Amino acid sequence: METKQILETIQMVSEDHLDIRTVTMGISLLDTVGDTPAQTAKNVYQKVVSYAKNLVPVAEQIEREYGIPITNKRISVTPVALIAGHSDEEGLLQIAHALDDAAKEVGVDFIGGYSALVQKGFSHGDLALIKSLPRVLTETDLVMSSVNIGSSKAGINLDAVKLMGETIKAITDKSDTANSKMVVFANAVEDNPFMAGAFHGVSEPDVVINVGVSGPGVVKRAIEKVSGKSINDVSETIKKTAFKITRVGQFIGDLAAKRLDVPFGIVDLSLAPTPARGDSVAEVLEEIGLEQVGTHGTTAALMLLNDAVKKGGVMAAQQVGGLSGAFIPVSEDAGMIDAAKDGTLTLSKLEAMTSVCSVGLDMIAIPGDTPATTISGMIADEAAIGVQNNKTTAVRILPTNGTKVGDMVDYGGLLGTAPVMPVNSKSSAAFIDRGGHIPAPIHSFKN
Amino acid sequence: MIQAVVTVVGRDKNGIVAAVAKTLSAHNVNIIDMSQTIMTDLFTMNMLVEWEDPERFNQIQADLTKTGEQLGVTIHIQREEIFDAMSRV
C-alpha cells in the first residue's frame, strides 16, 4: 500500500478540484429520419432514451466507488441539420424538443448536436436549423448548438459568418443568456465531449463514450512546487501532472464504456476551469509567473501550458481526441473574470491567446448594442486563426442588451459571471456584407 | 474479489481503529494492510481491504460513513484500481 500516492490522489480531489469534467455518450441519429418531422422527432426521442437510459446511474455509481466526481453526464448526437433535410423551422423545433425531453428523461446535464456544418455552403436543413436557433435556444433547456462556418480544407463561408452574427443578435433579443448554449466553430471536431460544441460526427460509430478530463487546480498546485525554477521544470511538471489526470480519465472512461456495453472513444485532454477559486486556468498562468493573466507573456505561458498538457496526456490515453488543450472561457474562470474586470485582459489579447490554445473567444460578455457585423468580424477573425493554423477555433460571445462596459452579467451555475468587455467601435460592415467565400489556404492542398 | 482503500482522517480519540474494524468485519471485509499516523493532532489511517461481493460496496460505504459520523472523523472508501491507474505505468 503506497500511502503517499493514496493521500496525493485524495488531496487532488478534495482540495484541488480534480474531476472528470464530463462523460459524454455520442449517439448517431442517422437512422432516425422519418417521413415527417414529427416522425423523426419521435424516433429521435426513442433512440436517445433507449441508448442513454443507464448513463447517469452508471456514472453515479462509478463516482461512488472510485471517489472521483464526474461533474457532467452528457449526450452528443449527429448534427441535427443532417437528419432534417426536409424539415422547416417548425419541424426543427419538434426535433429540438424531442432532444430536450429525452435529455430530461434520462437525467443528463446537456444534450449537444443541434448543429449544422456549413463551411462549404448551406443545405436546406442547415438554413432551417440556423433560422430556428433563437426559438430553440430559448424554448428548450438542455439543448446545445454549434455551427461550423470554416475549415482548413474548405475555407471560410463568409455568408455563414454574416448570418451567425445576425443570429447571435436575434438570440440576444429573446434572452440574455441563451447565447451561452451556442458556439460558432472553425475546424469543429467530431468527437468533442465538451459543451456547447459537442456533436457526434458522421464518421463515428452508432454509439460511443467520450471523456473530458479537467484539473487546472491540480496543475497549479504542482507548479507551486517548482516556484523560481527554470521554465523547463514547469513544462516537465505540467507533463507529469497531465499524465496522472489523463490516466484517471482513461480509467473512468474505459470503465463507464464497459459497464454501459458501449465502445470507448477518446479522452479529451483539456484543462477546463470552473468559476470556483483554485479551479482556474488563469491562476495556472499566473503561477507560471504573470502578475495577472492578460499581461505581456500570457500567450507564451499559455502556449507552454497547452503543449505540455498534450504531451503529458497523449502517453496516458489510448486514443486522444476532442479539443484537447487549455480552455479560456472568461465567465467560467475566476482569474479571467478578475483580469477582465481590471482591464488587464482585453478582447485583443484573448484573440491572440486563442491562436495557441484549444478553443477561441469563449463566454465573453459584450455590450448589447454591438452591431451584428462586428460580431461577424470577430467570428471571421477567429475562423481565420483556426483555418490558417489547422486548429479548432470557436466563438461563444454574449451580447447583453441594456448593459455597458464594466457591468457584470450572471449566467448561473458553471457558466459563471462576466464583466461586459469593450469592443472595437470601428465598423466591419462593408467587409462582412461582401458575402461569398474566403478560399482555403494554400497549405491545405496536400494531396 | 473487490479491493478498496479506506481512509480515515480526523481528531484522534479512543476506539477509532476498533470501530472501523468492527464495521468492516460486520460485512465480512478482510483488512489486508493498514498504516496509521498522527500528524499534528490529526489521526490519519489508510487501510487496504477486500471482500467478495461487488454488490455490497454501497452498503459498506454507507455504514462506514455512519461510523465516521459517530466518531467525528471522515471516512472514505474508494476502489483500489483508481490509485494504480494514476500512479503506476
Chai-1 contact restraints between the chains, C-beta under 6 A:
chainA,res_idxA,chainB,res_idxB,connection_type,confidence,min_distance_angstrom,max_distance_angstrom,comment,restraint_id
A,M1,B,D33,contact,1.0,0.0,6.0,A-B,restraint_1
A,M1,B,L48,contact,1.0,0.0,6.0,A-B,restraint_2
A,T3,B,S35,contact,1.0,0.0,6.0,A-B,restraint_3
A,T3,B,N46,contact,1.0,0.0,6.0,A-B,restraint_4
A,Q5,B,F83,contact,1.0,0.0,6.0,A-B,restraint_5
A,Q5,B,S87,contact,1.0,0.0,6.0,A-B,restraint_6
A,I6,B,V5,contact,1.0,0.0,6.0,A-B,restraint_7
A,I6,B,N46,contact,1.0,0.0,6.0,A-B,restraint_8
A,I6,B,F83,contact,1.0,0.0,6.0,A-B,restraint_9
A,T9,B,F83,contact,1.0,0.0,6.0,A-B,restraint_10
A,T9,B,M86,contact,1.0,0.0,6.0,A-B,restraint_11
A,E65,B,F57,contact,1.0,0.0,6.0,A-B,restraint_12
A,E65,B,R79,contact,1.0,0.0,6.0,A-B,restraint_13
A,Y66,B,Q78,contact,1.0,0.0,6.0,A-B,restraint_14
A,Y66,B,R79,contact,1.0,0.0,6.0,A-B,restraint_15
A,Y66,B,I82,contact,1.0,0.0,6.0,A-B,restraint_16
A,G67,B,H76,contact,1.0,0.0,6.0,A-B,restraint_17
A,G67,B,Q78,contact,1.0,0.0,6.0,A-B,restraint_18
A,K244,B,M86,contact,1.0,0.0,6.0,A-B,restraint_19
A,R247,B,A85,contact,1.0,0.0,6.0,A-B,restraint_20
A,R247,B,M86,contact,1.0,0.0,6.0,A-B,restraint_21
A,V248,B,M86,contact,1.0,0.0,6.0,A-B,restraint_22
A,F251,B,A85,contact,1.0,0.0,6.0,A-B,restraint_23
